[in-house]
Amino acid sequence: MQNRRHFISTAAAASLVTTAHAETKPGQKLRVGVMGLSRGKAHISNFAQLEGVEIAYVCDVDQNRLAAGAKFAADRQNGKAPKAVTDFRRILEDKDVDILSIAAPNFWHAPATILACDAGKHVYVEKPGSHNAREAELMVAVAQRTGRKVQMGNQRRSSPGFREGIEKLKAGAIGQLRYARCWYDNKRTSIGKGKPAAVPAHLDYDLWQGPVPARPYKDNLIHYNWHWHWLYGGGELANNGVHALDIARWALGVDLPILTSYTGGRYHFDDDQETPDTADATYDFGKVGMSWHGSSCLQRKHEKHSFVSIYGDGGIMSFDGGGYRIHDNAGKLVEENMPGLSDIPHFQNFVNAIRKGEALNAEIADAQKSTMLCHLGNIAYREGVQIKGTKAPGKLWQREYSDLWKPAGI
């Protein structure tokens, strides 16, 4: 188990690295460390397909995942094995690493991003990018202060099909825009009721918890069910809703709402889940609005929902997969482009931003506006109120932290 007091000295040292960090030259190989090796395998696969990028480190608190991730990376770069570490701070200490790619749980996104930027690293961070509203503010601030490139993993922002659709909306393809509706349907099963258990020998549970106040280990939490506990995650709204809401916000050209509500409940199982399994979030932006309907435990296959539908005076544009369809107001299909969805363009855009100064398609300051919709929605749900603007009840604006992992500014 790592000495958590080491965090203090590491953080202090990291703050000195930023000004000394050399800027990347156009032809220079970029060295990446990947943190979190479930979704992180997709990061490895995508980076490995880009020219001039090396997976230098893989990191996971689970030794089984760590070994599998190291082999996965080696297999994708002609046998060249990355260094395998349990603690991501070892990656930050290596001055030759350019990028920290974060696919760890939500509660790690902001703390790891903050430390990485202060250590001079560029950051690719999965959605939602922050666990709570205050973290969203802090990670945006550190990216601006350090000048590091921070891209959030809402990969549809770089999809050629989605980008084409957005441009057509801007050009007036369906007239004046009025509203966006988003859907998510799934058939998740019960997570049961967890029992106290011994921490598995292959898991560093202390480091897994990291910034979260320590809680006893239970047998139904790791590696995925933390999503449905407020201590660790933001429920389905922050898990999948953020993707759809990001497209809706992008399409409508809006930032933050003037009114937010989120109502629903846990209707399907008597288990340990705290977050709603069926709920509706609605957002009023004044001249336009949007909604997200989540049904986590009933797939509703007979209902034909699009991922996102944008309603205008002259028709509807629906986004699905990797592209869009346009229907007129009589329901007739008039245009479509559905080329499929790949993560590669999003990772390529990130690399191009570092090497060439290309604009990020999901720069963290803009991306966290979409995440803030999730934070506002979850606060509205938990408090049982409508939220006007971003003046949400204070106690849920930020979280409690483990003392030795508390970010500066809290």
N, C-alpha and C positions, 0 to 999 in steps of 0.2 A: 504494500500500500504506500502511495506517495505521501511525503510529508507536506501537508497542506499549508504549512507556514512558508514553504518555498514560494508560494504564490506572491507574497508581498514583495520579496526581493526580485522575482521575475517581472512583476508589473512595473516596479520602479526602474529596472534596467531597460524594459521595453520602451518606456517613455523617452529614453535617451537615444534610441536607435533611429527614430524617424528622420531626423535631420541628416543623419549620416548615411541613410539608405540610398544607394546609387539608383538612378533612374534606368529603366530597362531600355536597351538599345534595340532598334528595329529587328535585327537579325539574331538577337540573343536568345538562347534556349531558356524557356521559362520552366522553373522547377516548382512542382505542386506538392502540397501535403493535403491528403484527404482525411477528414475527421468524421467518423461514423460510417460503418461499412455494410449497411443494408442499402438504403438509397445511395450511399456513397459509391457502390459498385457502378451505378449509372454514371456518376461523376468520373470515375476512373475510365470507363469505356469511352465516354465522350472526349475527355482530354487526350486520351491515347490516340484518337483518330485525327488530332490536330497537329499540323506540322510544327516542329520546334518546341514541343511540350513534353516534359518528362514527369512521371509520377515518382517523386523522390521519397515520399513518406506515405504510409498508411497508418491510421490510428483508430483504435477502438478499445473500450474498457472491457470487452468480452474477448478473451483469448481465442476462443473458437472462431469468432468472426474475424479477428485480427489475422489469424493464420490463413483463413480462406481468402480474405481480401488481399493479402500479400501475394498469394499464388495467382489470384485473379489479375492483379496488376502485372506481375511478371509475364504471364501468358500473353498479355496484350502489348508488351513492349520488348518482344524478341528475347524473352528470358531475363531481361534486366530487372532484378528484384529491388523493390523499394525498401527503405528501412521501415521496420514495423515497431511502433511505439504505443504504449497504453495512454500516455499523457500528452495531449496536444501541445503542451508548453515546450516539449523537446523540439517540435517543429519550429516554433517561434524563435528559439534560441539559435537556430541555424541561419547564419547571415546569407547563405547562398539560396535559401528558399524565397521564392517570389510571391507565392499564392497560398493562402489557406482556403480550402474548399470545405464548407461546413454542411454536413448532412446528419448531424447529431440531433437529439430531440429539441423541440422549440425552446425550452428553458435554457439551452446552451447558446442559442443563436446570437443574441446580443452580447453576453459576456465574452464569448470567444471572438466575435467581430471586433469588439472594442480593444481587446488585448492584441489581436492580430494587426489592426491598423496602427496601434501605438508601437508595435514591433517592426513597422515598416512594410508589412505584407499587404498585398491586394487581397480582396476577399470575394469569393463566390459563396453566397449563403442561401440555403433552401428557404422556401416559404414556411411560415409567415414572416420569418426574420426577427421577430421579437415575441416575447411571451406576454407583454403588457404595454400599455401606452407610454409609460415613462421610458422603458427600454427603447421604444421606437424613436423617441426624441434623442436619446443618448447615442444611438448608433448612427443616426444621421449627423449629429454634431461631430462625432469622432472622424467620420469620413471627410467632412468638410475641413476640419482642423488639420488633419494629416495629409490631405490631398491624395489619399489612396482610392483606387477604383473599387467600389463595392457594388456588385450585381446581385439582385435577388432572383431566385429560381422560379419565377413565373414565366416559363419558357415560351408560352404562346406569344409573348411580346416580340419574339424574334421569328415567329413562323411566317414564311412568305404569304401563305393563304390568309392568315389573320391580318397581316399588315396591309395586304391588298384590299381586304374588306373594309378596314378602318379608313383607308384613303378614299374609297368609294362613298362611304358615309359622309366624309368631310366635303366631298364634291357634290353632295346632294342627291345621291342615288335613291333615297327613299324620302326625300324632302326634309322638312323640319322635324328634328328628333324630339320625342316626348317622354319615352319611358323605356326601361330595360327590365326584363325578367330573367332570372337565373334559376336553375334547378340542379339538385343532386339527389339521385336515388341509388340506394345500395341495399344489400341484404345481410348486414352484419348480424352475427349471432351473439348470444349472451356471453359476457366475460365472467360470469359466475361471481362468487364471493370469495375473495382471497383469504388465505390462511397464513399466519406467521410461519416462516420457514427459515432454515439455514441458508445463508448466501451461498450460491454455487461457487465452487473453487475457481472456476474460470472467469468469474465476474468481479471486477473492482467496483463494488456497489457504492463505496464512499465517493469515488471519482465520478461515477454515473450521476449521483445526486448533485455533486458540485455546488452550484449556487443556490440550490433549493434547501430550505431548512430540513435537517435530517429527519427521516422517518424510518421506522422498522421495515425490514424487507418483508414483502408478502408475495405469494407464489403466482399471482395473476396480473402483475404489473408490467413486467419487462418481457419482450422488447416493444410492444405496441400499445398496450392498453392504458398507458399513461396519458394518451390523448384524451381520455374521457374523465380525467381528474383535474379539477381546477388548479391544484398545486403545480401540475406539470404542463398541462396543455390548454387549448382553447376550444375543445370540442370540434364538431364537424364544421362549424363556421370558419374556424381558423385553419382547419385541416384541408378541406376541399373548397369551402365557400370562397376563400380568398382568391383562388384562380378565376372563378367566374366573375366575382365582383370587380376584379382588376380589369377584365375585358370590358365589362359594362361601364366602369368609370372612364376608361380610355375612350370608348366609343362616344360617350356623352360629353366628354371634355370637361369633367368636373373634378373637384378636389375633395373637400370635406362637406358633409351634410349639415343642414340647419336643424334637422329633426331625425332621430333614430329610434326605432322600436324593434324588439325581438321577442316574440312570444311563442310558446309551445310547451313541450315538456318531455318527460321520459315515460313513454306509454307501453313499451314492448316487454321489458324484462325487469324482474326484481333482482338486481345485481349491484355491483359496485360502481356502476357508471353514475357520474354526477351531472354531466352535460346533457342537454336535450337530444333525444333521438329523432324527434319530429318537431320542426319549428319554422317560423317565417320571420325573416328580417326585412324591414322596409326602411328606406332612406329617402328623405325629401331634400332636394337641393334648390328648391325655390321654383325654377322654371322647368325642371325635369325631375324625375324620380327613378328609383330602382328597387327591386326586391329580390330576395333569394329564398327559395324554399328547399329545405333539407329533409329528406326522409331516409335515415340511415339504415333502418331495419326492415323496410318494406320496399321492394324494388319497383313495384307498380308498372310491370312490363306492358300492360295494356294501354298505359298513358304514353303518348309520344311527345316527350319533352326534349327540347333542344338544350344544349349547354347554356347558351345565352341567346336571348332574342331581343333585338332592338326595334322599337316601334317608332315609325315616323308617319307623317301625314300622307305619304305616298306609298307606304308598304312596310314590309318587315324584313329585316336581315337577321338570319339565324346563324350562329356560330356553332359548329360541331366538329369533332375530330381536328383536322388541321386547316379547315377552311370555312366557307360561308355559302349560304343560299339566300336569294332574294325572292320573296313572293309579293305580288301586288295585293291590294286590299280585297280583291275577290278570291284570294287564295291560290292564284295561278303562279307556278314557278316560272320566273322570267330570267334568272341567271344563277349560275353556281360555279364555284371553284373549290374542290375538295381534294387537295393534293396529298393529304396525310400530314401527320405531325412527327417531327423529329426534334430532339433536344440539341442537336449539333449546332444549328445556327445561333442559339443562345450562348453556348460556350465559345463559339467562334467570335461572336460580337464582343464578349468579355476579353478574350485574348487580343483582339484588334484594338480595343480601347486602351489596353496596357501598352501595346507595341506602337500603335499608330495614332493614338489620341482620338479614335472613333468614339462617337457618343454612345454611351451605354443605353441599351433598350429598356433596361429595368433598373436604372440608377436608384440607389437606396432611398434617397429623399422622396422621389416620386412613388416608388414601390411601397414605402411605408404608409402612404396615404391610403392605399388599398387595404393594407393590414389594419390601419386605424379603424376602418369600417367594421372589421371583425371585433376589435377591442371594444369599440363603442356598443356594438350589438350585444356582446357578452356582458358588459356592465349593465346595460338596459335589462337584459334577461335576469341577471342575478339580483338586481335591485328592484325589479318589478316596476320600472318607470320608463317613460319616454325621456330621451336626452335631447336637450336643445343645444345646438352647436356642439362644442367639445367640452362643455363645462359639466363633465361627468362627476358623480359622487367620488370624493377624494380617496377613500380607503381602497378602492379597486383600481385606481389609476396606476399604481405600482404594486410590487409584491414585497414580501419579506424575503430576506436572503440569509444564507449561511454567512456568518460574520466575515470569514476570510475570503469570500468570493464576491463580496458586495461591490458593485461598480462605483467608481467615483461619480458624484453628482446625485446619489440617492440620499 
